[in-house]
Every structure is written in structure tokens, then in C-alpha cells.
Amino acid sequence: MGRVVEVTDVILRDAHQSLLATRMAMEDMVPACEDLDNAGYWSLECWGGATFDACIRFLNEDPWERLRTFKKLMPKTPLQMLLRGQNLLGYRHYEDGVVERFVDKAAENGMDVFRVFDALNDLRNLETALKAVKKTGKHAQGTICYTQSPVHTVAAFVEMAKSLQSMGVDSICIKDMAALLQPQAAYDLVKGIKDACGQEMRVHLHVHSTTGVTMVSLMKAIEAGVDIVDTSISSLSLGSGHNPTEALVKMLAGTGYETRLDMARLLKVKAHFAKVRPRYKKFMADYNAVDTEIFDSQIPGGMISNMASQLREMEASDQMAEVLAEVPRVRADAGYPPLVTPSSQIVGSQAVFNVLMGERYGTQTTEFSDLMLGYYGSTLGEKNAEVLAQAKQLSGKEVITGRPADLLEPEWDQLRAEAAKIPNFNGSDEDVLTYAMFPSVAEAFFKSRPEGPKNLGQDPAKAA
């Protein structure tokens, strides 16, 4: 028997988030759960990211109930979530008490593995969440957001991994959201982390497939000693999604590496989602796109679609090429943040303003000024001093160098009091947390919750 490579399938979260705009209804996932639970996965990613938002915004479904249902249907396999550190699942920093309560409640409702990341790779923004996960006895996975820039070297990422290890993480994830991790870099990075942190430190690799190179990156990472990789069942894979699970199993044949996955179970799951997929045609991203230009622009697909809709609203779609050229310049001025939620939206919106207003940074979004001034955390690169001065002047705020959450006052009692005023608030901490994440959306959701979940899928004949 060869060395076992463990696998996490993202079919229940990131796969449909990346390819179907997170619109898949719970009832379309339930029939696959028994096979997924018995297929031999290390974990199943099923919660966090945009799923929480989509549940209450579009599907009229309680995300906490979704988590409890998954736990009931898949008792054997650890459930995994994506958590934005001090941002939890929202777009702002929450004070420590709210972060701790969220982690407690997620663990209590069935979450086993917490993949905790920060958009800027500011590890201070992970501390509270990771400590809270450790306190519950669940698996705390510290995350490095992979990106490319003059300051993001293998050595810099290895230093981050050592810092995460000193914070007591159970495993380290390399999260490559834009499919930028090329094969040799994957080998060097995994080997560098293993050499620095010890072979016993589990390393987990998450890649998308957008650029077409990352299946090879998975193989090189496996050769370098990676312990766990993320894939997605083939009927919801590729394009801006992920590499296919069954292809990984077949790729390892004869290499001295193998998975614990049961191919018969995988094929049943594949057949199920192949039937479900056409019903969501109107939400579907381009499945076959391979975009190597991302290596030059560093712009992930979701960010391009956001900027395109911004430009359409401003009747300036013809200036897209100028905006795409401006994004890397804005990113450099801001200290080279990785482009992932929310930094991708912040940098993209500022690039749009710079192009449309005809003067760079004369108008700044509040979020961009805050990013420059340290209110989201620190960046690995130096910020442009001139742009920083403009941010101070336009915002009237000072630069901060401490952990942003240290500026926040306790807010739990106020959040509970506000949530309690909404019709159909059920009094639970879970409802308070739903309100805390998305206040205006939660208000509409609580009111409509008694109507039950919606399925936005359509009969393929009608969807054509």
C-alpha cells in the first residue's frame, strides 16, 4: 500500500459557490449525503463563505438548520467550514466576544474543522477564532492565502506557517483561491513548510482550477509531502471551480500514492449532481473556461464579474480594459494584499473610481481608505506613502498599527437587543449571530422563515 493522501470534497459548499452562485438548495444535496459520508473523505466542506448569506438572502433557509441536517445525515465524516477570522462570515471585524460565541455555536451545531483565514494574511486577525476553536476541542486549521507579488516569496509564506504553528493550529492550509499556485511553487512551498514545521504538521492544499495548471500542482504538492487536498466531484468541477475528485484518484494510480476513496460511492455522487446541475443553468458560470491571463492580472473571476457589473451601472463598460490594467497598480499601492473577499472588492472598486474619475485616489471609497490606514490589518508589502497621506486627508482618520479588533467595544448585548425587535426572532444565540452577520437580510429572512425553504432550480426544459 502506498502513502495515503487524504481528500476533502468541497461539493457541498465551494463547488456550487464557484459555479452556481451558491444557489443550490438543501433538498438537492440531501440525496448524496449517505454516499458522501461513506466514501472515505477526511472531511466534507459544507458551510461558511457565501453559503450563509445565500441561505437567508435567496433560499429562505436557516443556515444553522442546514448545518444540523448535514451532521445528522453524515455522522461519520468531519464537517468543515470556511471562517474569515475576525470577520466571521460578514464584511467587518467583530469584537472578540462575538467571534468566540460564533465558534461555540458552530461547534455545538455540528462543525468539526474550522478553516480560519484573513484576507490580508494578518495572523493577528486569526488569533481569537483559532483559540476559540481549540477551546471547543474541534480542529483548528490556520490558513495562508496564496498570492503572487514581489514580497510574497516561499520564504515569507514559510515564516507565516511557523507563526501559525506557534499559535497552536492542528493543521495548515494553503488556500489558492485564484488558481495561481504553479506546480514548482506548490512543491517548494509544501516542502518548505514541512521542513520548517516538522513532518508531523499536517498541510492541506486548496486550489481552484481556473488557470488550468493546478491539477499538476496537486501532484507536485503530493510528491512534496502534502497530507490533504481539496477536490470536487467531477459533475460540479473545473472552470472557476476545482479539480475533479475522481480524476485525482485515477491520477495517483501507479505512483506510490493513493486515497481512501471508494470509487463506486464517488460515481453515485457524480451521477446525482450531474442530474441536479442543469436545473441551475441560469446561475451557471462558464464550465470550460481556462484563463491563464490571471497570472498577469492576479484578478480572480468573481472579482472581474463584480467590476463588470459596477461599470455597467455607471454606463462605462467600454473602460473595462483600463480598469483591469489599474487593478495591479492599486494593489501595489495598498501593500500587495491577496485578492480575496473583502480585499478583492475593495481594490476592484477603487480601480474603477481611479479610471472613471480621471484622477487617481482623488476619490476613495471608505473601505479603501480604511485598508490603507490599517483598519483591516497589516499587509506584507509597504504602502505607497503618497496614497496613504491622501487616505488620511480624505477620511480624517489616523493610521493604526494595532490589531483592528482591539478598537471594538463589546457588542453582544446590543446585537441581541436589536435582533429581539424583529418579528419571528426565535430568541436563540444562533438568530442573534445571523443578525450580526447580515442585519438587513436577516430582518427579511426572519419574517419570511415560516414559509420554508425555496428551491431556485428549474426544470431543464423550462430553463432552456
C-alpha positions as CSV (number, residue, x, y, z in Angstrom):
1,M,0.0,0.0,0.0
2,G,1.3,3.4,-0.9
3,R,1.3,6.6,1.1
4,V,-2.3,7.7,1.7
5,V,-3.3,11.2,0.6
6,E,-6.4,12.4,2.4
7,V,-9.2,14.3,0.5
8,T,-11.7,16.9,1.4
9,D,-14.6,17.3,-1.1
10,V,-16.0,20.9,-1.5
11,I,-19.1,19.8,-3.4
12,L,-21.5,20.9,-0.6
13,R,-20.0,24.5,-0.4
14,D,-17.3,25.9,-2.6
15,A,-18.2,23.9,-5.7
16,H,-21.6,25.4,-6.1
17,Q,-20.5,28.7,-4.7
18,S,-17.9,28.9,-7.6
19,L,-20.0,27.5,-10.4
20,L,-23.7,28.1,-9.5
21,A,-23.6,31.4,-7.5
22,T,-24.2,29.4,-4.2
23,R,-27.8,28.8,-5.2
24,M,-28.1,25.1,-4.6
25,A,-31.0,24.1,-2.4
26,M,-30.5,21.8,0.6
27,E,-33.0,19.3,-0.9
28,D,-30.7,18.8,-3.9
29,M,-27.8,17.9,-1.6
30,V,-29.5,15.6,0.8
31,P,-29.8,12.6,-1.5
32,A,-26.0,12.5,-1.9
33,C,-25.2,12.7,1.8
34,E,-25.1,8.9,2.5
35,D,-22.7,8.2,-0.3
36,L,-20.5,11.2,0.6
37,D,-20.4,10.1,4.3
38,N,-19.3,6.5,3.3
39,A,-16.9,7.4,0.5
40,G,-13.8,7.8,2.8
41,Y,-13.2,11.5,2.9
42,W,-11.0,13.3,5.5
43,S,-13.7,16.0,5.7
44,L,-16.6,17.5,3.8
45,E,-16.7,21.3,3.4
46,C,-20.3,22.3,3.7
47,W,-20.6,25.7,5.4
48,G,-19.2,29.2,5.6
49,G,-18.2,31.6,2.9
50,A,-21.2,32.8,0.9
51,T,-23.4,29.9,1.8
52,F,-24.7,31.6,5.0
53,D,-25.6,34.7,3.0
54,A,-27.2,32.8,0.2
55,C,-29.3,30.7,2.5
56,I,-31.0,33.7,4.1
57,R,-30.9,36.1,1.1
58,F,-32.1,33.8,-1.7
59,L,-33.2,30.3,-0.3
60,N,-35.2,31.3,2.7
61,E,-33.3,28.6,4.6
62,D,-31.9,28.7,8.1
63,P,-28.1,28.1,7.7
64,W,-27.9,26.7,11.3
65,E,-30.6,24.2,10.4
66,R,-28.6,23.3,7.3
67,L,-25.6,22.5,9.4
68,R,-27.6,20.4,11.9
69,T,-29.1,18.4,9.0
70,F,-25.7,17.7,7.4
71,K,-24.5,16.5,10.8
72,K,-27.4,14.2,11.2
73,L,-27.0,12.8,7.7
74,M,-23.2,12.5,7.7
75,P,-22.3,11.4,11.2
76,K,-19.0,9.6,10.2
77,T,-17.2,12.3,8.3
78,P,-15.9,15.5,9.9
79,L,-17.8,18.6,8.6
80,Q,-15.6,21.6,7.6
81,M,-16.3,25.3,7.3
82,L,-14.5,28.4,6.0
83,L,-14.3,31.2,8.5
84,R,-13.0,34.7,7.7
85,G,-11.1,35.2,11.1
86,Q,-12.2,38.3,12.9
87,N,-14.8,39.0,10.0
88,L,-16.5,35.6,10.7
89,L,-18.9,35.4,7.7
90,G,-19.5,39.1,7.3
91,Y,-17.6,42.0,5.9
92,R,-16.5,43.9,9.0
93,H,-14.5,43.0,12.1
94,Y,-16.5,41.7,15.1
95,E,-15.3,42.1,18.7
96,D,-13.8,39.1,20.3
97,G,-16.9,38.1,22.4
98,V,-19.0,37.7,19.2
99,V,-16.2,35.7,17.5
100,E,-16.0,33.3,20.4
101,R,-19.7,32.9,20.6
102,F,-20.0,32.2,16.9
103,V,-17.3,29.5,17.1
104,D,-19.0,27.9,20.1
105,K,-22.4,27.8,18.4
106,A,-20.9,26.4,15.1
107,A,-19.2,23.6,17.1
108,E,-22.3,22.9,19.1
109,N,-24.4,22.6,15.9
110,G,-22.1,20.1,14.3
111,M,-19.0,21.8,12.8
112,D,-15.7,19.8,13.2
113,V,-13.0,21.5,11.2
114,F,-12.6,25.3,11.1
115,R,-10.5,26.7,8.3
116,V,-9.7,30.2,9.5
117,F,-8.2,32.8,7.2
118,D,-7.7,36.5,6.9
119,A,-7.9,38.4,3.6
120,L,-4.6,40.2,4.3
121,N,-2.8,37.3,5.9
122,D,-2.6,39.4,9.1
123,L,-2.3,36.5,11.6
124,R,-3.4,38.7,14.5
125,N,-6.9,38.6,12.9
126,L,-6.9,34.8,13.3
127,E,-5.9,34.6,17.0
128,T,-9.3,34.9,18.7
129,A,-11.0,32.5,16.3
130,L,-8.3,29.8,16.5
131,K,-8.2,30.0,20.3
132,A,-12.0,29.7,20.4
133,V,-11.8,26.6,18.1
134,K,-9.1,25.0,20.3
135,K,-11.3,25.6,23.4
136,T,-14.2,23.7,21.9
137,G,-11.9,20.7,21.2
138,K,-12.5,20.9,17.4
139,H,-9.9,21.0,14.6
140,A,-8.3,24.5,14.2
141,Q,-6.8,24.9,10.7
142,G,-4.7,28.0,10.2
143,T,-4.7,29.4,6.7
144,I,-2.2,31.1,4.4
145,C,-3.9,32.9,1.4
146,Y,-1.6,32.2,-1.5
147,T,-0.9,35.1,-3.9
148,Q,2.0,36.3,-6.1
149,S,3.8,39.6,-5.7
150,P,7.4,40.8,-5.2
151,V,7.0,40.4,-1.4
152,H,5.2,37.0,-1.4
153,T,8.0,34.6,-1.6
154,V,8.2,30.9,-0.5
155,A,10.3,32.1,2.5
156,A,7.7,34.6,3.5
157,F,4.9,32.0,3.4
158,V,7.0,29.5,5.4
159,E,7.5,32.2,8.1
160,M,3.7,32.6,8.2
161,A,3.4,28.8,8.6
162,K,5.9,28.8,11.5
163,S,3.8,31.6,13.2
164,L,0.6,29.6,12.7
165,Q,2.3,26.6,14.3
166,S,3.3,28.7,17.3
167,M,-0.4,29.7,17.6
168,G,-1.2,26.0,18.2
169,V,-3.0,25.1,14.9
170,D,-3.8,21.5,14.2
171,S,-3.1,21.9,10.5
172,I,-2.0,24.5,8.0
173,C,-4.0,25.2,4.8
174,I,-2.5,26.8,1.7
175,K,-5.6,28.5,0.2
176,D,-5.2,29.3,-3.5
177,M,-8.5,31.0,-4.5
178,A,-7.4,32.3,-7.9
179,A,-5.5,29.1,-9.2
180,L,-2.2,31.0,-9.1
181,L,-0.2,28.2,-7.5
182,Q,2.0,26.8,-10.2
183,P,3.4,23.2,-9.9
184,Q,7.0,24.0,-8.9
185,A,5.9,26.6,-6.4
186,A,3.4,24.1,-4.9
187,Y,6.3,21.6,-4.4
188,D,8.7,24.3,-2.9
189,L,6.0,25.7,-0.6
190,V,4.8,22.4,0.8
191,K,8.4,21.1,1.2
192,G,9.4,24.4,2.9
193,I,6.5,24.2,5.4
194,K,7.2,20.5,6.1
195,D,10.9,21.2,6.6
196,A,10.3,24.2,8.9
197,C,7.3,22.9,10.9
198,G,8.1,19.2,11.0
199,Q,6.7,16.3,9.0
200,E,4.0,15.7,11.6
201,M,2.4,19.2,10.9
202,R,-0.5,18.4,8.6
203,V,-0.5,20.5,5.4
204,H,-3.8,20.9,3.5
205,L,-3.9,22.3,-0.1
206,H,-6.9,24.1,-1.6
207,V,-6.7,25.1,-5.2
208,H,-9.2,26.2,-7.9
209,S,-8.8,25.1,-11.5
210,T,-9.3,28.5,-13.3
211,T,-5.9,28.7,-14.9
212,G,-5.7,25.1,-16.0
213,V,-2.4,24.3,-14.2
214,T,-3.4,23.2,-10.7
215,M,-4.1,19.5,-11.2
216,V,-0.3,19.3,-11.8
217,S,0.2,21.5,-8.7
218,L,-1.7,18.9,-6.7
219,M,0.6,16.1,-7.9
220,K,3.7,18.1,-7.1
221,A,2.4,19.0,-3.7
222,I,1.7,15.3,-3.0
223,E,5.3,14.5,-4.1
224,A,6.5,17.2,-1.6
225,G,4.5,15.5,1.3
226,V,1.1,17.3,1.4
227,D,-1.3,15.4,3.7
228,I,-4.7,16.5,2.4
229,V,-6.0,18.1,-0.8
230,D,-9.3,19.7,-1.8
231,T,-11.2,18.5,-4.8
232,S,-14.8,18.5,-6.1
233,I,-16.9,15.7,-7.5
234,S,-16.5,15.9,-11.3
235,S,-20.0,16.8,-12.3
236,L,-19.5,20.2,-10.4
237,S,-15.8,20.9,-11.2
238,L,-13.4,22.7,-13.4
239,G,-13.7,26.3,-14.8
240,S,-13.7,28.7,-11.8
241,G,-14.4,25.7,-9.6
242,H,-12.0,22.9,-8.5
243,N,-10.2,19.8,-9.8
244,P,-12.3,16.6,-10.1
245,T,-12.2,14.1,-7.3
246,E,-12.3,11.0,-9.5
247,A,-9.5,12.4,-11.7
248,L,-7.3,12.7,-8.6
249,V,-7.9,9.1,-7.7
250,K,-7.1,7.9,-11.2
251,M,-4.0,10.2,-11.5
252,L,-2.4,8.6,-8.4
253,A,-2.6,5.0,-9.9
254,G,0.8,3.5,-10.1
255,T,2.5,6.5,-8.4
256,G,3.1,5.1,-4.9
257,Y,0.3,7.3,-3.5
258,E,-3.4,6.5,-3.1
259,T,-6.5,7.8,-1.5
260,R,-9.0,6.0,0.8
261,L,-11.9,6.9,-1.5
262,D,-14.5,4.4,-2.7
263,M,-14.9,4.9,-6.4
264,A,-18.3,3.3,-6.5
265,R,-19.6,5.8,-4.0
266,L,-18.0,8.7,-5.9
267,L,-19.7,7.6,-9.1
268,K,-23.1,7.6,-7.4
269,V,-22.4,11.2,-6.1
270,K,-21.3,12.2,-9.6
271,A,-24.5,10.9,-11.2
272,H,-26.6,12.7,-8.6
273,F,-25.0,16.1,-9.2
274,A,-25.0,15.6,-13.0
275,K,-28.8,15.4,-12.7
276,V,-29.0,18.4,-10.4
277,R,-26.7,20.7,-12.3
278,P,-28.8,21.5,-15.4
279,R,-31.6,22.8,-13.1
280,Y,-29.4,25.7,-12.1
281,K,-28.4,26.6,-15.6
282,K,-29.3,30.3,-15.2
283,F,-26.8,30.6,-12.4
284,M,-24.1,28.7,-14.1
285,A,-20.6,30.1,-14.7
286,D,-18.6,29.1,-17.8
287,Y,-17.6,25.5,-17.1
288,N,-14.8,25.1,-19.6
289,A,-13.0,28.4,-19.3
290,V,-9.3,28.3,-18.7
291,D,-7.8,31.7,-18.1
292,T,-4.0,32.0,-17.9
293,E,-4.2,35.8,-18.0
294,I,-4.9,35.7,-14.3
295,F,-1.2,35.1,-13.8
296,D,-0.6,38.6,-15.1
297,S,-3.6,40.5,-13.7
298,Q,-3.9,38.5,-10.4
299,I,-7.6,39.1,-10.7
300,P,-9.9,36.1,-9.7
301,G,-13.0,35.5,-11.8
302,G,-15.5,36.7,-9.2
303,M,-13.8,40.0,-8.9
304,I,-13.9,40.6,-12.7
305,S,-17.7,40.0,-12.7
306,N,-18.1,42.4,-9.8
307,M,-16.2,45.1,-11.6
308,A,-18.1,44.4,-14.9
309,S,-21.5,45.0,-13.1
310,Q,-20.1,48.2,-11.5
311,L,-19.1,49.5,-14.9
312,R,-22.4,48.6,-16.4
313,E,-24.3,50.5,-13.8
314,M,-22.1,53.5,-14.5
315,E,-22.5,53.1,-18.2
316,A,-18.8,52.7,-18.6
317,S,-18.4,49.1,-19.8
318,D,-16.1,50.3,-22.6
319,Q,-13.4,51.2,-19.9
320,M,-13.0,47.6,-18.6
321,A,-9.6,47.2,-20.2
322,E,-8.3,50.3,-18.4
323,V,-9.8,49.1,-15.1
324,L,-8.1,45.7,-15.4
325,A,-4.8,47.5,-16.0
326,E,-5.3,49.7,-13.0
327,V,-6.0,46.8,-10.5
328,P,-2.4,45.6,-10.2
329,R,-1.3,49.3,-9.6
330,V,-3.9,49.8,-6.9
331,R,-2.9,46.5,-5.3
332,A,0.8,47.5,-5.3
333,D,-0.1,50.9,-3.7
334,A,-2.0,49.1,-1.0
335,G,0.9,46.9,0.0
336,Y,0.1,43.9,-2.2
337,P,-2.9,42.4,-0.3
338,P,-4.1,39.0,-1.6
339,L,-7.2,39.4,-3.7
340,V,-9.9,37.6,-1.7
341,T,-13.1,38.7,0.0
342,P,-13.2,41.5,1.1
343,S,-9.8,42.9,-0.2
344,S,-10.6,42.0,-3.8
345,Q,-13.9,44.0,-3.8
346,I,-12.1,47.0,-2.1
347,V,-9.2,47.1,-4.6
348,G,-11.5,46.5,-7.6
349,S,-13.9,49.3,-6.6
350,Q,-11.0,51.7,-6.1
351,A,-9.6,50.8,-9.5
352,V,-13.0,51.6,-11.1
353,F,-13.0,55.0,-9.3
354,N,-9.5,55.8,-10.4
355,V,-10.3,55.2,-14.0
356,L,-13.7,56.9,-14.1
357,M,-12.8,59.9,-12.1
358,G,-9.8,60.6,-14.2
359,E,-7.6,61.3,-11.1
360,R,-6.0,58.5,-9.1
361,Y,-7.2,58.4,-5.5
362,G,-8.8,61.9,-5.5
363,T,-11.9,60.0,-4.6
364,Q,-11.5,57.0,-2.3
365,T,-14.1,54.5,-1.1
366,T,-14.4,54.4,2.7
367,E,-13.2,50.8,2.6
368,F,-10.1,51.6,0.6
369,S,-9.1,54.4,3.0
370,D,-9.6,52.0,5.9
371,L,-7.5,49.4,4.1
372,M,-4.7,51.9,3.6
373,L,-4.9,53.1,7.2
374,G,-4.7,49.7,8.8
375,Y,-8.3,49.2,9.9
376,Y,-8.4,45.8,8.2
377,G,-5.0,44.8,9.4
378,S,-1.4,45.0,8.1
379,T,-0.2,44.0,4.6
380,L,3.1,42.2,3.8
381,G,4.2,45.0,1.4
382,E,4.9,48.6,2.1
383,K,2.1,51.0,1.3
384,N,2.5,54.0,-1.1
385,A,3.2,57.0,1.2
386,E,1.5,59.5,-1.1
387,V,-1.7,57.4,-1.3
388,L,-1.6,56.9,2.5
389,A,-1.4,60.7,3.0
390,Q,-4.4,61.1,0.7
391,A,-6.3,58.5,2.7
392,K,-5.7,60.3,6.0
393,Q,-6.7,63.6,4.5
394,L,-9.9,62.3,2.8
395,S,-11.1,60.2,5.7
396,G,-10.0,62.4,8.6
397,K,-8.7,59.2,10.3
398,E,-5.3,58.3,11.7
399,V,-3.1,55.3,10.8
400,I,-3.4,52.4,13.2
401,T,-0.8,49.7,13.6
402,G,-2.5,47.5,16.3
403,R,-5.0,44.7,15.9
404,P,-8.2,46.3,14.5
405,A,-10.5,44.4,16.8
406,D,-8.8,45.9,19.8
407,L,-10.6,49.2,19.0
408,L,-14.0,47.5,19.3
409,E,-16.3,47.6,22.3
410,P,-18.3,44.6,23.5
411,E,-21.4,44.4,21.2
412,W,-23.3,41.2,22.1
413,D,-25.9,42.7,24.3
414,Q,-26.7,45.4,21.7
415,L,-26.9,42.9,18.9
416,R,-29.3,40.7,20.9
417,A,-31.5,43.8,21.8
418,E,-31.6,44.8,18.1
419,A,-32.4,41.3,16.9
420,A,-35.1,40.9,19.5
421,K,-37.1,43.7,17.9
422,I,-37.5,41.8,14.6
423,P,-40.7,39.7,14.0
424,N,-40.1,35.9,14.2
425,F,-36.8,36.3,16.0
426,N,-36.6,33.0,17.9
427,G,-34.6,34.1,20.9
428,S,-31.6,31.9,20.2
429,D,-27.9,32.9,20.1
430,E,-27.9,31.4,16.5
431,D,-30.5,34.0,15.4
432,V,-28.5,36.8,17.1
433,L,-25.4,35.7,15.1
434,T,-27.4,35.5,11.9
435,Y,-28.5,39.1,12.5
436,A,-24.9,40.1,13.4
437,M,-23.6,38.8,10.1
438,F,-26.2,40.3,7.7
439,P,-28.5,42.7,9.6
440,S,-30.8,43.9,6.8
441,V,-31.0,40.5,5.1
442,A,-31.7,38.7,8.4
443,E,-34.6,41.0,9.2
444,A,-36.4,40.0,5.9
445,F,-35.4,36.3,6.5
446,F,-36.8,36.1,10.0
447,K,-40.1,37.5,8.7
448,S,-40.3,35.0,5.8
449,R,-38.8,32.0,7.5
450,P,-42.2,30.4,8.4
451,E,-42.8,30.0,4.6
452,G,-40.0,27.4,4.5
453,P,-37.0,26.9,2.1
454,K,-37.1,27.7,-1.6
455,N,-35.6,25.8,-4.4
456,L,-34.4,28.1,-7.3
457,G,-33.6,25.2,-9.6
458,Q,-35.8,24.9,-12.7
459,D,-36.9,22.0,-14.9
460,P,-34.2,21.9,-17.6
461,A,-36.8,22.1,-20.4
462,K,-38.1,25.3,-18.9
463,A,-34.6,26.7,-18.2
464,A,-33.5,26.3,-21.8
